[in-house]
Amino acid sequence: MTDIAVIGPGAIGCAFAAAALQAGHAVAIAARTPFATLDVDYPGGRVEGPVAILNLATAKPFEVVMLATKAHQTHEAATWLKVLCAQGTVLAVLQNGVEHVERTRPFVGGGVHIVPAMVACPSDRQSPGRAHVSGPARLDIPPGAPSETFKRVFDNSFAEIRIVDDWLSSAWGKLVLNAVGGAIGVLTRKGNAALKVEGMDRIFRALAAEVVAVARAEGATLPDDLGGRLFAFLSKGPHLHTPSIVADRLAGRPTEWQARNEVVLRLAAKHGIPVPLNDLACHLIRAGEP
């Protein structure tokens, strides 16, 4: 059994905290709103059990820490990161974007092993400690001994942890989805339901093509038809998902637009790649930030 600490028990934090609990580990939570019991249902089952709530004044380093805040909240989690991470700690960063290591390294020592995770887990937080996972709970992580340690945490749980040789392509594939689907959802204030509007497929594909070009310049391998595949996936079904960035915008909360959209502009400029559609979308999103 390994003691696991989770920073940020939102939809994703609760989901993977529950998977660790199901696998037989002790789970401690760093939360703004304390709760005593974790209650997460997923396709085919449910995990309910006690968790410890961490106190910043008395907390000590853990062997494995999961950072599951939104990307733009990483700075707010800095104090927790410094307290919970020490030499040899495996810090798994369960966030959107492609700059997990760059975002978290300034807040932890060089002896902390950062494992970036591409998150594929449809989950909704319903109340403190309570979440509903509506599909497979998967993380893609790069090869290495720290990743192997992290993967073992979830043995015999409902979560699937995949060690992938080409993590960069996995992360950029998710970023195409986030940058394009999230931008359309935020700007229309309709989430993925906006994809049902006539002509939206053309806009989606054009935005995606720009992001794919930047991804390839960064070393990712993505297919030419990725935009079309993602559009077909996101626009199907009678109950369309509302991305978290859209939910935050509708609630008047700050969003992680920098990790999902601004990063595309910044890296495009580095490579001299024109991305006019993403430039327009990013600036409109930024203009609407609270």
SVG drawing of the C-alpha trace seen along z (x, -y; Angstrom):
<svg xmlns="http://www.w3.org/2000/svg" viewBox="-31 -42 49 48">
<polyline fill="none" stroke="black" stroke-width="0.4" points="0.0,0.0 1.2,-3.5 0.1,-6.8 -1.2,-9.0 -1.8,-12.7 -4.2,-14.5 -4.1,-18.3 -7.3,-19.5 -10.2,-17.1 -12.3,-18.3 -13.8,-16.0 -10.5,-14.5 -8.9,-14.5 -11.8,-12.7 -11.9,-10.1 -8.3,-9.1 -8.3,-9.4 -11.2,-6.9 -9.2,-4.6 -6.3,-4.7 -8.6,-4.0 -10.1,-1.1 -6.7,0.3 -6.1,0.4 -4.1,-2.7 -4.5,-5.4 -5.6,-8.7 -5.0,-12.1 -6.6,-15.2 -5.5,-18.8 -8.8,-20.7 -10.3,-24.1 -13.6,-22.5 -13.0,-19.6 -14.9,-16.3 -14.6,-13.0 -15.8,-10.5 -15.0,-10.0 -17.9,-8.9 -17.4,-8.3 -19.4,-6.2 -18.1,-5.0 -19.5,-2.7 -19.9,0.7 -19.3,-0.3 -18.9,-2.8 -16.1,-3.6 -17.0,-5.0 -14.6,-5.3 -12.8,-7.6 -10.0,-9.9 -7.7,-12.1 -7.9,-15.8 -4.4,-17.4 -3.5,-20.3 -0.8,-22.5 0.8,-23.2 1.4,-19.5 1.6,-17.8 4.7,-15.9 6.1,-14.7 4.4,-11.7 5.8,-9.0 3.2,-9.8 1.4,-13.1 -1.3,-13.8 -1.8,-17.4 -5.3,-17.6 -6.0,-21.3 -6.8,-23.3 -3.7,-24.4 -4.2,-28.0 -4.5,-27.1 -1.0,-25.6 0.5,-28.7 -2.2,-28.6 -1.1,-25.0 2.6,-26.0 2.5,-25.9 1.1,-22.4 3.6,-21.2 6.5,-22.4 5.2,-20.7 4.1,-17.4 6.9,-16.8 10.5,-16.0 13.5,-14.1 12.2,-11.0 8.5,-12.0 6.7,-11.0 4.5,-14.0 1.9,-13.1 0.5,-16.2 -3.1,-15.5 -3.8,-18.6 -4.6,-19.9 -2.0,-21.3 1.4,-20.1 3.7,-22.0 3.1,-20.0 6.8,-19.8 7.5,-23.5 4.5,-24.5 5.3,-22.6 9.1,-22.4 9.5,-25.9 7.6,-24.8 9.4,-21.6 13.0,-20.5 15.1,-18.9 14.8,-15.5 11.1,-15.3 10.1,-13.1 7.5,-14.8 5.2,-12.5 3.1,-14.4 -0.3,-12.8 -2.7,-13.2 -6.1,-12.8 -8.9,-11.1 -11.7,-10.8 -15.2,-12.2 -16.0,-13.2 -18.3,-15.7 -17.9,-16.9 -21.2,-17.0 -20.3,-18.1 -17.2,-18.1 -15.8,-14.5 -18.6,-13.3 -18.0,-12.8 -19.6,-10.9 -17.3,-9.3 -19.3,-8.6 -16.7,-6.8 -13.3,-5.1 -10.8,-6.7 -7.5,-6.8 -4.1,-8.5 -1.3,-8.4 2.2,-8.9 5.7,-8.7 8.1,-5.8 10.4,-5.7 10.8,-4.3 8.7,-7.1 5.9,-6.3 6.1,-2.6 5.8,-3.5 2.8,-5.7 1.1,-3.1 1.4,-0.4 -0.8,-2.6 -3.8,-1.8 -3.4,2.0 -6.8,3.6 -8.7,0.4 -11.2,-1.0 -8.5,-3.4 -6.3,-2.5 -2.8,-4.0 -1.0,-3.6 2.8,-4.1 3.2,-5.4 6.4,-5.8 5.2,-8.9 3.6,-10.9 4.1,-14.2 1.7,-13.0 -0.9,-11.9 -0.7,-15.2 -1.0,-17.3 -3.8,-15.1 -5.8,-16.0 -4.8,-19.7 -6.2,-19.8 -9.5,-18.7 -9.3,-21.1 -8.1,-24.1 -10.7,-23.8 -13.7,-22.3 -13.2,-24.5 -12.8,-27.7 -16.0,-27.0 -17.8,-26.1 -16.7,-29.2 -17.3,-31.6 -20.8,-30.3 -21.6,-29.6 -23.1,-26.3 -20.4,-23.8 -20.3,-20.9 -24.0,-21.5 -22.7,-24.3 -21.1,-21.6 -24.6,-20.7 -24.9,-24.1 -24.6,-23.9 -21.1,-24.7 -19.4,-24.3 -17.6,-21.2 -15.7,-23.4 -14.7,-25.9 -13.7,-23.0 -11.5,-21.4 -9.8,-24.7 -9.0,-25.5 -7.7,-22.0 -5.5,-22.1 -3.6,-25.1 -3.0,-23.4 -1.9,-20.2 0.7,-22.2 2.1,-23.6 2.1,-20.2 4.1,-18.7 6.6,-21.5 7.0,-20.6 7.7,-17.0 4.3,-15.3 3.0,-12.9 -0.7,-13.6 -2.8,-12.5 -4.1,-14.9 -7.7,-14.0 -7.5,-14.4 -9.8,-17.5 -12.5,-15.5 -12.2,-12.5 -12.5,-14.8 -15.5,-16.6 -17.3,-13.4 -16.5,-12.2 -17.6,-15.4 -20.7,-16.1 -22.4,-12.7 -25.0,-11.6 -28.1,-13.2 -26.4,-14.3 -23.4,-16.4 -20.6,-17.0 -19.9,-20.5 -16.2,-21.1 -14.9,-22.3 -13.6,-25.5 -17.1,-26.3 -18.6,-25.5 -16.1,-27.8 -16.9,-30.6 -20.7,-30.2 -20.1,-30.4 -18.0,-33.5 -14.8,-31.8 -11.3,-32.3 -10.5,-29.6 -7.3,-27.8 -7.3,-29.5 -3.5,-30.0 -2.8,-26.3 -5.4,-25.4 -5.2,-28.2 -2.5,-30.8 0.1,-28.0 -0.8,-27.4 -0.1,-31.0 3.1,-31.2 4.6,-28.0 3.3,-28.9 5.2,-32.2 8.4,-30.3 8.2,-28.2 6.9,-31.0 3.6,-29.2 0.6,-31.4 -2.5,-30.5 -5.0,-33.3 -8.1,-31.5 -6.6,-30.4 -5.2,-33.9 -8.7,-35.3 -10.3,-32.7 -7.7,-33.1 -8.0,-36.9 -11.8,-36.7 -11.6,-34.2 -9.1,-36.3 -11.2,-39.4 -14.1,-37.6 -12.1,-36.5 -13.5,-37.8"/>
</svg>
